């Protein structure tokens, strides 16, 4: 089975993942440390720490995935360029 995806769509996907990574990477700063006082503070501090760690990991994975997809698109374009003749041209063997 062949799946055809235009390289431009792969680059758009990679850009979207990288942009989302940047947004997710900002989550820990928005969470704060959870220090609100009262009985709920220990649980909230633990929750904020866990959520910040999860956001950091997800941001890293999204960035890695975006970079990998862009590299795959580059490789596909390079392979296509080496195998296919330009319109009206020939490929040397």
C-alpha positions as CSV (number, residue, x, y, z in Angstrom):
1,X,0.0,0.0,0.0
2,X,1.3,3.4,-0.9
3,X,0.5,6.6,1.0
4,X,1.2,9.7,-1.0
5,X,1.7,12.9,1.0
6,X,2.9,16.0,-0.7
7,X,6.2,17.2,0.9
8,X,4.6,20.6,1.5
9,X,2.0,19.0,3.8
10,X,4.8,17.2,5.7
11,X,6.6,20.5,6.2
12,X,3.3,22.2,7.4
13,X,2.8,19.3,9.8
14,X,6.4,19.7,11.1
15,X,6.0,23.4,11.5
16,X,2.8,22.9,13.4
17,X,4.3,20.4,15.7
18,X,7.3,22.7,16.4
19,X,5.0,25.6,17.1
20,X,2.9,23.5,19.4
21,X,6.1,22.4,21.2
22,X,6.9,26.0,21.9
23,X,3.4,26.6,23.3
24,X,3.6,23.5,25.5
25,X,7.1,24.4,26.7
26,X,5.6,27.6,28.2
27,X,3.2,25.7,30.4
28,X,5.5,25.2,33.4
29,X,6.0,28.9,33.7
30,X,2.2,29.5,33.6
31,X,1.5,26.9,36.3
32,X,3.6,28.5,39.0
33,X,4.7,26.6,42.0
34,X,1.3,25.9,43.5
35,X,2.0,27.8,46.7
36,X,-1.5,29.0,47.7
37,X,-1.6,28.3,51.4
38,X,-4.0,26.2,53.3
39,X,-4.6,22.4,53.4
40,X,-4.7,22.0,49.7
41,X,-1.2,23.4,49.1
42,X,0.9,20.2,49.4
43,X,-1.4,18.5,46.8
44,X,-1.4,21.5,44.5
45,X,2.4,21.8,44.7
46,X,2.8,18.1,43.8
47,X,0.3,18.5,40.9
48,X,2.0,21.6,39.5
49,X,5.4,19.8,39.6
50,X,4.0,16.7,37.9
51,X,2.2,18.8,35.3
52,X,5.3,20.9,34.6
53,X,7.4,17.8,34.2
54,X,4.8,16.2,31.8
55,X,4.6,19.4,29.8
56,X,8.4,19.6,29.5
57,X,8.5,16.0,28.2
58,X,5.6,16.5,25.8
59,X,7.2,19.7,24.4
60,X,10.5,17.8,23.8
61,X,8.6,14.9,22.0
62,X,6.7,17.3,19.8
63,X,9.9,19.1,18.9
64,X,11.6,15.9,18.1
65,X,8.7,14.6,16.0
66,X,8.5,17.9,14.0
67,X,12.2,17.8,13.3
68,X,12.0,14.1,12.3
69,X,9.1,14.7,9.9
70,X,10.9,17.6,8.3
71,X,14.0,15.4,7.9
72,X,11.9,12.6,6.3
73,X,10.4,15.1,3.9
74,X,13.9,16.3,3.0
75,X,15.1,12.7,2.4
76,X,12.0,11.9,0.3
77,X,12.6,15.0,-1.8
78,X,16.3,14.1,-2.2
79,X,15.4,10.5,-3.2
80,X,12.8,11.7,-5.7
81,X,15.2,14.1,-7.1
82,X,17.8,11.4,-7.7
83,X,15.4,8.9,-9.2
84,X,13.0,11.0,-11.3
85,X,14.0,13.0,-14.3
86,X,12.7,16.6,-14.4
87,X,9.8,17.1,-16.8
88,X,11.1,16.8,-20.3
89,X,14.5,15.5,-19.1
90,X,16.3,12.2,-18.8
91,X,18.2,10.5,-16.0
92,X,21.7,9.1,-16.7
93,X,22.2,5.5,-15.8
